[in-house]
Each structure stands twice: as C-alpha cells, then as structure tokens.
Amino acid sequence: MTHDPATPISVEEMAHAFEDSEVHDVDLSIYAVEDWLVLALFWGMALCVFLQFFTRYALNNSLAWTEEIAANLLVVIVFVGAAMCVRLGRHIAVDLLYRFLSRRTGRVLQVVVDLIAIAFFAYMSWLLWRYIGVVGSERMVTVDLPRGVVFYSVFAGFVLMTLRALQNFLRDLRGRRTVREQAEDLGPTGV
C-alpha cells in the first residue's frame, strides 16, 4: 500500500492498513547510539512512573525514590535526545528566510548557522563542566547518589550535540544538499 503522506487517508484505509501481506525489511541503520540510549532511558523512566503510580494508588504506600529518578531520567532524555535532533537537523528553526534566498546564499547562511550552533554547544559544554566542578558532589534527596551523575549526562549530551553539529557542518560543506534540506525531505514527522 503506497500512500502519499500529504493526502489524508480514510477510516476504511486505516482499518485495513495492517492487513498488508507484504513483508518489508526494517532498516535500523538510520539510528545511532543516542537513539537507542534515549529509548532505553525512556522505558526506564516509564517503569519508574508506573511504579510510582502503582505503589501510591494500589498499595497506598508510594516509593519515594521513583519520583526523583523519573525526573532525573527525563532531564537526561531531553539532553541526549537533543543530540539526536541535532544529528537529524530536526530542531525547531525559522526557515522562512531560506525560501526567499538563492540556493547559494542559503548554503552560506546554513554554514554560518552551523558555526553558531557549534560555538553555542561547545560553550554550554564548557559551562556545564565548570558547574559540575562546583555542585557535582551534592547528593540526591531520596537516593544516595551524587547529583553529578545527572549533570555528567547533560554534559555528555552537550558534547554529543557539539560533535553532531560539527558533523553536520562538515556534511554541509562537502555535500550537494545541506542537512536542513535533507530534513525537509523527511517532512514534519521526521524519520
């Protein structure tokens, strides 16, 4: 069932979408390390939230640590997931200007944007490194772990964003099409 993603499908087509007898190959090569890490962290967070809900409402005796661990996992998911978005060129951006510029001028602007992004991510990495030095040894409230564990993962997320932005910059310089243009081809839903 080949379908143009821009045209809406009927309820009938939706109901029969899974009856397709063709077996399609699944291509996992588009996923990188951060994608799998975010997936694992997400399910860990979901388990903590479920435990919190179950122990609070079913057992009437909640586990205090589940809330703190779930919140910290959410922080890690956000920053490691942001590296995923940098790699794919999927961060929110104002691209209206690109539509009015010539292709050559748009490429130059994209290279400048890439350089600004690299500088920002590198600066944030440096700031986080300094911040970890100051408060990294503080302990969590309900779990006897250093808060630095969370801060180091946010730091790792920013370092990974820096590396992915650098990778995009090099692809934009070498490739026929920029990462932003390739992301546009995927449409609003992404991969």
Backbone as numpy.savetxt, mean C-alpha at the origin, in Angstrom:
# Nx Ny Nz CAx CAy CAz Cx Cy Cz
-15.75 -15.14 -20.71 -16.59 -13.97 -20.71 -15.70 -12.73 -20.71
-15.53 -12.15 -21.88 -14.73 -10.94 -22.00 -15.65 -9.75 -21.82
-15.23 -8.82 -21.00 -16.11 -7.71 -20.66 -15.30 -6.44 -20.55
-15.82 -5.38 -21.13 -15.17 -4.07 -21.01 -15.50 -3.52 -19.63
-14.46 -3.20 -18.81 -14.73 -2.75 -17.44 -15.48 -1.42 -17.35
-15.53 -0.67 -18.45 -16.20 0.63 -18.41 -17.71 0.51 -18.53
-18.20 -0.59 -19.10 -19.64 -0.73 -19.28 -20.22 -1.52 -18.12
-21.36 -1.07 -17.59 -21.96 -1.79 -16.46 -22.51 -3.14 -16.92
-22.53 -4.11 -16.00 -23.08 -5.42 -16.34 -24.40 -5.60 -15.62
-25.22 -6.45 -16.18 -26.54 -6.67 -15.60 -26.45 -7.63 -14.42
-27.54 -7.69 -13.67 -27.61 -8.59 -12.54 -27.53 -10.03 -13.03
-28.12 -10.31 -14.16 -28.09 -11.66 -14.75 -26.67 -12.07 -15.10
-25.92 -11.14 -15.71 -24.51 -11.44 -16.04 -23.69 -11.65 -14.78
-23.98 -10.86 -13.75 -23.26 -11.00 -12.49 -23.54 -12.36 -11.85
-24.80 -12.79 -11.92 -25.19 -14.06 -11.31 -24.50 -15.24 -11.98
-24.24 -15.12 -13.28 -23.64 -16.22 -14.04 -22.13 -16.04 -14.25
-21.56 -15.07 -13.61 -20.14 -14.77 -13.82 -19.24 -15.91 -13.37
-19.66 -16.65 -12.36 -18.81 -17.71 -11.82 -19.07 -19.06 -12.46
-19.95 -19.10 -13.44 -20.24 -20.35 -14.13 -19.30 -20.60 -15.30
-18.39 -19.69 -15.54 -17.44 -19.81 -16.64 -16.63 -21.09 -16.47
-16.66 -21.95 -17.49 -15.99 -23.24 -17.37 -14.50 -23.14 -17.73
-14.07 -22.03 -18.26 -12.66 -21.87 -18.61 -11.83 -21.73 -17.34
-10.68 -22.37 -17.36 -9.76 -22.24 -16.24 -8.69 -21.26 -16.68
-8.54 -20.19 -15.90 -7.57 -19.16 -16.23 -6.34 -19.30 -15.37
-5.18 -19.04 -15.95 -3.95 -19.05 -15.18 -3.93 -17.83 -14.28
-3.42 -18.01 -13.10 -3.30 -16.92 -12.14 -1.86 -16.44 -12.18
-1.68 -15.15 -12.42 -0.34 -14.58 -12.50 -0.03 -13.85 -11.20
0.83 -14.45 -10.38 1.21 -13.85 -9.10 2.49 -13.03 -9.22
3.05 -12.95 -10.41 4.32 -12.24 -10.58 4.17 -10.73 -10.41
2.95 -10.22 -10.48 2.76 -8.77 -10.33 2.85 -8.33 -8.87
2.86 -9.29 -7.95 2.91 -8.96 -6.54 4.35 -8.99 -6.03
4.67 -8.07 -5.14 6.01 -7.97 -4.57 5.97 -8.34 -3.10
7.12 -8.29 -2.47 7.26 -8.68 -1.07 6.30 -7.89 -0.18
6.21 -6.58 -0.41 5.35 -5.77 0.46 3.88 -6.14 0.33
3.46 -6.61 -0.84 2.07 -7.03 -1.02 1.73 -8.21 -0.12
2.62 -9.21 -0.10 2.39 -10.40 0.70 2.50 -10.08 2.18
3.43 -9.20 2.54 3.58 -8.80 3.94 2.32 -8.08 4.43
1.80 -7.17 3.62 0.57 -6.45 3.99 -0.60 -7.41 4.12
-0.67 -8.39 3.24 -1.74 -9.39 3.32 -1.66 -10.16 4.64
-0.47 -10.62 5.01 -0.29 -11.36 6.26 -0.61 -10.47 7.47
-0.13 -9.23 7.45 -0.41 -8.31 8.56 -1.90 -8.00 8.67
-2.56 -7.86 7.52 -4.00 -7.59 7.53 -4.76 -8.73 8.21
-4.41 -9.97 7.87 -5.12 -11.10 8.48 -4.77 -11.23 9.96
-3.55 -10.85 10.33 -3.21 -10.82 11.76 -4.05 -9.79 12.49
-4.23 -8.61 11.87 -5.05 -7.57 12.47 -6.52 -8.03 12.55
-6.99 -8.67 11.49 -8.37 -9.16 11.49 -8.58 -10.18 12.61
-7.59 -11.04 12.83 -7.69 -12.01 13.91 -7.75 -11.32 15.27
-6.91 -10.29 15.45 -6.94 -9.54 16.73 -8.29 -8.87 16.95
-8.85 -8.29 15.91 -10.15 -7.62 16.03 -11.24 -8.65 16.33
-11.17 -9.81 15.67 -12.15 -10.86 15.95 -12.03 -11.34 17.40
-10.80 -11.54 17.86 -10.60 -11.95 19.25 -11.15 -10.91 20.22
-10.92 -9.65 19.90 -11.43 -8.57 20.75 -12.96 -8.63 20.81
-13.58 -8.75 19.65 -15.04 -8.82 19.58 -15.56 -10.05 20.31
-14.97 -11.21 20.03 -15.45 -12.46 20.62 -15.30 -12.47 22.14
-14.12 -12.08 22.62 -13.92 -12.10 24.07 -14.75 -11.05 24.79
-14.99 -9.92 24.14 -15.77 -8.87 24.80 -17.26 -9.22 24.84
-17.82 -9.66 23.70 -19.27 -9.83 23.63 -19.72 -11.27 23.87
-18.89 -12.26 23.57 -19.32 -13.64 23.79 -18.88 -14.13 25.17
-17.68 -13.77 25.59 -17.17 -14.24 26.87 -17.31 -13.22 27.99
-17.66 -11.99 27.63 -17.83 -10.89 28.57 -16.56 -10.64 29.40
-15.42 -10.89 28.79 -14.14 -10.69 29.46 -13.09 -10.44 28.36
-12.94 -9.20 27.95 -12.11 -8.92 26.78 -10.62 -9.02 27.08
-9.88 -9.38 26.05 -8.42 -9.40 26.12 -7.93 -7.99 25.83
-7.25 -7.40 26.77 -6.84 -5.99 26.64 -5.80 -5.79 25.54
-4.94 -6.76 25.31 -3.84 -6.59 24.36 -4.29 -6.57 22.91
-5.47 -7.13 22.61 -5.89 -7.23 21.20 -6.11 -5.86 20.57
-6.63 -4.93 21.35 -6.89 -3.59 20.80 -5.58 -2.88 20.44
-4.61 -2.95 21.34 -3.33 -2.27 21.07 -2.58 -2.92 19.91
-2.59 -4.24 19.85 -1.90 -4.94 18.76 -2.59 -4.64 17.43
-3.92 -4.65 17.41 -4.65 -4.36 16.18 -4.37 -2.93 15.70
-4.35 -1.98 16.62 -4.07 -0.58 16.23 -2.65 -0.44 15.69
-1.69 -1.10 16.32 -0.31 -1.03 15.84 -0.14 -1.75 14.51
-0.85 -2.86 14.31 -0.81 -3.54 13.02 -1.40 -2.67 11.93
-2.45 -1.92 12.25 -3.03 -1.01 11.27 -2.02 0.05 10.84
-1.26 0.58 11.79 -0.23 1.57 11.46 0.80 0.96 10.51
1.24 -0.25 10.81 2.24 -0.91 9.97 1.67 -1.18 8.59
0.43 -1.64 8.53 -0.22 -1.92 7.24 -0.28 -0.66 6.38
-0.60 0.46 6.99 -0.71 1.71 6.24 0.63 2.09 5.60
1.71 2.03 6.37 2.98 2.51 5.84 3.67 1.51 4.92
3.53 0.22 5.18 4.07 -0.76 4.24 3.18 -0.81 2.99
1.88 -0.66 3.18 0.97 -0.60 2.03 1.20 0.63 1.17
1.65 1.72 1.77 1.97 2.92 1.00 3.12 2.65 0.04
4.06 1.80 0.45 5.16 1.42 -0.46 4.62 0.66 -1.66
3.60 -0.13 -1.42 2.93 -0.85 -2.50 2.32 0.14 -3.50
1.68 1.17 -2.98 1.08 2.19 -3.83 2.14 2.98 -4.61
3.27 3.25 -3.98 4.35 3.96 -4.68 4.83 3.11 -5.85
5.03 1.82 -5.60 5.52 0.92 -6.65 4.58 0.91 -7.86
3.29 0.90 -7.59 2.31 0.81 -8.67 1.88 2.17 -9.22
2.36 3.25 -8.59 1.94 4.58 -9.02 0.48 4.83 -8.73
-0.04 4.32 -7.62 -1.46 4.38 -7.31 -1.83 5.39 -6.24
-0.89 6.22 -5.79 -1.26 7.24 -4.81 -2.14 8.30 -5.47
-2.94 8.93 -4.67 -3.80 9.99 -5.16 -2.92 11.10 -5.71
-3.26 11.57 -6.89 -2.47 12.63 -7.51 -3.39 13.51 -8.35
-3.00 14.74 -8.50 -3.74 15.65 -9.37 -3.10 15.54 -10.74
-3.79 14.87 -11.65 -3.20 14.64 -12.97 -3.87 15.47 -14.07
-4.70 16.41 -13.68 -5.37 17.24 -14.66 -4.36 18.01 -15.51
-3.31 18.51 -14.90 -2.30 19.28 -15.61 -1.65 18.45 -16.72
-1.43 17.16 -16.46 -0.80 16.30 -17.46 -1.64 16.21 -18.73
-2.94 16.33 -18.61 -3.82 16.20 -19.77 -3.70 17.40 -20.72
-3.25 18.54 -20.19 -3.13 19.73 -21.02 -1.72 19.99 -21.51
-0.77 19.23 -21.01 0.62 19.41 -21.42 0.97 18.46 -22.56
1.98 18.85 -23.31 2.46 17.93 -24.34 3.08 16.71 -23.66
3.23 15.64 -24.42 3.78 14.41 -23.85 5.18 14.65 -23.30
5.99 15.38 -24.02 7.38 15.65 -23.59 7.40 16.48 -22.30
6.59 17.51 -22.24 6.53 18.35 -21.04 5.98 17.56 -19.86
5.00 16.71 -20.13 4.44 15.86 -19.08 5.49 14.91 -18.51
6.35 14.38 -19.37 7.42 13.48 -18.90 8.42 14.24 -18.02
8.75 15.45 -18.44 9.68 16.27 -17.64 9.06 16.56 -16.28
7.78 16.93 -16.27 7.08 17.19 -15.01 7.06 15.93 -14.14
6.84 14.78 -14.75 6.81 13.53 -13.99 8.16 13.24 -13.36
9.25 13.53 -14.06 10.59 13.33 -13.50 10.81 14.26 -12.31
10.34 15.49 -12.42 10.46 16.44 -11.30 9.63 15.95 -10.11
8.43 15.46 -10.36 7.58 14.92 -9.29 8.26 13.71 -8.66
8.87 12.86 -9.48 9.60 11.70 -8.95 10.72 12.14 -8.01
11.46 13.16 -8.39 12.57 13.64 -7.56 12.06 14.23 -6.24
10.95 14.94 -6.30 10.36 15.49 -5.08 9.90 14.36 -4.16
9.28 13.34 -4.74 8.82 12.20 -3.94 10.00 11.47 -3.29
11.06 11.26 -4.04 12.25 10.60 -3.48 12.80 11.41 -2.32
12.90 12.72 -2.52 13.42 13.59 -1.46 12.52 13.54 -0.22
11.21 13.58 -0.42 10.27 13.54 0.70 10.40 12.23 1.47
10.36 11.10 0.77 10.43 9.80 1.44 11.78 9.62 2.15
12.85 10.07 1.54 14.16 9.97 2.18 14.22 10.84 3.43
13.67 12.06 3.35 13.65 12.95 4.51 12.82 12.35 5.64
11.67 11.79 5.32 10.82 11.16 6.34 11.54 9.96 6.97
12.28 9.21 6.16 13.05 8.09 6.70 14.07 8.59 7.71
14.76 9.65 7.36 15.76 10.23 8.25 15.13 10.74 9.55
13.99 11.43 9.42 13.29 11.92 10.61 12.85 10.77 11.52
12.33 9.72 10.92 11.90 8.57 11.72 13.08 7.91 12.40
14.20 7.82 11.74 15.39 7.24 12.35 15.78 8.03 13.60
15.73 9.34 13.49 16.04 10.20 14.65 14.98 10.03 15.75
13.71 9.95 15.36 12.61 9.78 16.32 12.74 8.46 17.07
13.09 7.40 16.36 13.27 6.09 17.00 14.37 6.15 18.05
15.41 6.92 17.77 16.49 7.07 18.73 16.03 7.72 20.03
15.00 8.56 19.94 14.51 9.26 21.12 13.48 8.43 21.90
12.51 7.85 21.21 11.40 7.18 21.91 11.30 5.68 21.60
12.26 5.13 20.89 12.17 3.73 20.46 12.18 2.72 21.57
12.68 3.08 22.74 12.76 2.10 23.83 11.56 2.15 24.77
10.61 3.07 24.54 9.40 3.10 25.37 8.64 1.79 25.21
7.91 1.39 26.22 7.18 0.13 26.21 5.72 0.37 25.83
5.12 -0.65 25.22 3.68 -0.60 24.94 2.93 -0.71 26.25
1.66 -0.32 26.25 0.88 -0.28 27.48 0.47 -1.67 27.96
-0.09 -2.48 27.08 -0.64 -3.78 27.50 0.27 -4.96 27.20
1.22 -4.77 26.31 2.14 -5.85 25.94 3.55 -5.36 26.26
4.34 -6.20 26.87 5.68 -5.78 27.25 6.64 -5.87 26.06
6.39 -5.03 25.07 7.25 -4.92 23.89 7.63 -3.46 23.69
8.78 -3.21 23.12 9.14 -1.80 22.86 8.31 -1.22 21.72
7.90 0.03 21.86 7.15 0.70 20.79 8.01 0.86 19.55
9.32 0.74 19.74 10.24 0.84 18.61 9.95 -0.19 17.52
9.33 -1.31 17.89 8.96 -2.33 16.91 8.05 -1.71 15.85
7.08 -0.95 16.30 6.15 -0.29 15.38 6.88 0.81 14.61
7.69 1.60 15.31 8.40 2.70 14.66 9.40 2.18 13.62
10.06 1.07 13.92 10.99 0.50 12.94 10.27 0.01 11.70
9.06 -0.51 11.85 8.32 -0.95 10.68 7.83 0.25 9.85
7.47 1.34 10.51 7.11 2.56 9.77 8.35 3.10 9.06
9.48 3.07 9.74 10.75 3.46 9.13 11.04 2.59 7.91
10.86 1.28 8.05 11.09 0.36 6.93 10.13 0.68 5.77
8.89 1.05 6.11 7.94 1.44 5.07 8.41 2.67 4.30
8.93 3.67 5.02 9.43 4.87 4.34 10.69 4.59 3.53
11.56 3.73 4.04 12.75 3.36 3.26 12.32 2.63 2.00
11.35 1.73 2.13 10.85 1.01 0.96 10.17 1.97 -0.01
9.44 2.95 0.50 8.84 3.96 -0.39 9.92 4.73 -1.13
11.01 5.06 -0.43 12.13 5.76 -1.07 12.70 4.91 -2.19
12.93 3.63 -1.92 13.50 2.73 -2.93 12.54 2.53 -4.10
11.26 2.39 -3.81 10.27 2.22 -4.89 10.15 3.50 -5.72
10.21 4.66 -5.07 10.16 5.92 -5.81 11.40 6.07 -6.69
12.55 5.66 -6.18 13.78 5.67 -6.97 13.66 4.70 -8.15
13.09 3.55 -7.91 12.85 2.58 -8.97 11.92 3.17 -10.04
10.86 3.84 -9.62 9.94 4.48 -10.57 10.65 5.57 -11.37
11.48 6.34 -10.68 12.25 7.40 -11.34 13.12 6.81 -12.46
13.82 5.73 -12.15 14.67 5.10 -13.18 13.83 4.52 -14.31
12.69 3.94 -13.99 11.79 3.43 -15.04 11.25 4.57 -15.90
10.95 5.71 -15.27 10.45 6.85 -16.03 11.52 7.41 -16.96
12.77 7.36 -16.52 13.85 7.85 -17.38 14.13 6.91 -18.54
14.06 5.61 -18.31 14.41 4.62 -19.33 13.25 4.20 -20.22
12.07 4.14 -19.64 10.93 3.55 -20.35 10.29 4.49 -21.36
9.52 3.87 -22.24 8.75 4.65 -23.21 7.59 5.38 -22.55
7.03 4.74 -21.52 5.89 5.32 -20.81 6.23 5.42 -19.33
5.71 6.45 -18.69 5.98 6.64 -17.26 5.13 5.68 -16.44
5.51 5.53 -15.19 4.75 4.68 -14.27 3.34 5.23 -14.10
3.21 6.55 -14.09 1.89 7.18 -13.98 1.02 6.80 -15.18
1.59 6.81 -16.38 0.83 6.44 -17.58 0.43 4.97 -17.55
1.31 4.13 -17.06 0.99 2.70 -16.95 -0.11 2.48 -15.92
-0.09 3.25 -14.83 -1.14 3.13 -13.81 -2.48 3.56 -14.37
-2.48 4.56 -15.24 -3.74 5.02 -15.86 -4.36 3.91 -16.69
-3.53 3.09 -17.33 -4.04 2.00 -18.14 -4.79 0.97 -17.32
-4.40 0.82 -16.06 -5.04 -0.17 -15.20 -6.42 0.29 -14.74
-6.69 1.56 -14.88 -7.98 2.08 -14.48 -8.05 2.39 -12.99
-9.20 2.82 -12.53 -9.33 3.25 -11.13 -9.24 2.11 -10.13
-9.42 0.87 -10.57 -9.40 -0.23 -9.60 -8.01 -0.78 -9.38
-7.05 -0.38 -10.17 -5.68 -0.85 -9.98 -5.42 -2.16 -10.66
-4.67 -3.02 -9.99 -4.23 -4.27 -10.56 -5.44 -5.15 -10.77
